[in-house]
Amino acid sequence: MFLSKTFGMRGICPDDKKIPISRKNIESADIPNVAYIPVCQHYGTPAKIIVKPGDTVEEGQLIAVANGEISANVHASIPGVVREIKEVYIGNGKKSDAVVIELGGTFSKSGKVIQLNDWLSMTKEDLLEKIVESGIIGHGGSAFPEGKKLEYALNKGTSTLIVNGAESEPYLTSDHRLLLEKTEGILIGIQIINKILEAKNIYIAVENNKRDAIKRLRVLCANRYPYKTVSLKVKYPQGNEHQLVKAVVGKSIPGNEKIQDYGITVINAATLIAIKNAVINDKPMIERVVTVSGAGVLHQKNLIVRIGTPIGDVIEECGGFTGKIAKVIVGGPMRGYAQKDLQTPVTKDVSGILCITNEESSHFKKNGICINCGKCVSACAEGLMPSLLVKYISYKQYDLAYENGLENCKECGACAWVCPAKIPLVQQIQFGKNICRNQRNVCERL
């Protein structure tokens, strides 16, 4: 029996649509003949390209270096020859320079022998440096460079470490499969992280629609690891750090404050696998598990995909489209981005590729007028008033929107999901945020 926790009365409970894909083992996707590897795959400044057309590169070779205080290294996901440097669209609709590599040569990183105990002699500084060098970013959605996050947490001191296995977005099951199939790797990843942070309390938080994963974690941790596996009720957006902290340890932290300032660090389960691969296998972040789902794709799969693989290639590997498609979404249905080009490459922050039919997308078809029903207020996990924020933004009263918590919005999409008028609340809030940030930057320069 599972006694499950959650973060409170707010949030939403959409159909998770995780069956039957959650029962399908992770497979390795085909290696692309050409990889389009963007230099902007993370929160912060784009990396600086250090290769040129005609260069021969090896698998895992550094091709773009972190540039600025917050940035991340980028590595070649396949061996071969740099064909060109070109601008491409990435999943969020923005453009990025990309290193285009044509396949050729041998795979030097993929078959590396595992040396399980070699890392035990590494210092905290050595481990942090390895994580930074490997270009690892958080897999939970923010795409923040993981080395910077851990460095900040180390300086602040961490008493509680929470592994985020909630995966509360509908359709997505990659974390679920990793918790089941790579459990030992995740537990080793926790050991590595905790050698850096030295947290006294360690929790692995998993929603109870993944009962098989909860059972496996509890069995493996029994008498071996002092980690507590916490069962969570199924609710969105439970994967957000602030909501997860509330659910697991009962602590409410204001949305505009960092949880690390309270001695708590949250790390995604898939991020732990990337860290384990980097430290133990000497393999930088050149691939990730991606859920390919939706009624519009013939075969739903969880695939290990090389960074830079066009999403169209991944869809073709799953049998292609079943018929007429309303949209292809990179990410989950709540926070993801609809695509206009199937050449868009898989990047480090892509957790899913969803092929959505007209029937599946009918929930969002209307765009009416706010009736002041208050449903968006009840759904907002941060306790904001999304409809009020949007009204301020519509009338260009950006200062009032900012004063009423605009920056605290996590852009989870719960408000838009429950809106009976189907108003695109999140997109309008994102627009308002950009205006506010631009205005504040101008003021700072003056």
Summary of the structure (lengths in Angstrom):
residues: 446
radius of gyration: 21.4
end to end distance: 60.4
largest distance: 62.1
contacts: 1537
relative contact order: 0.15
helix: 34%
strand: 21%
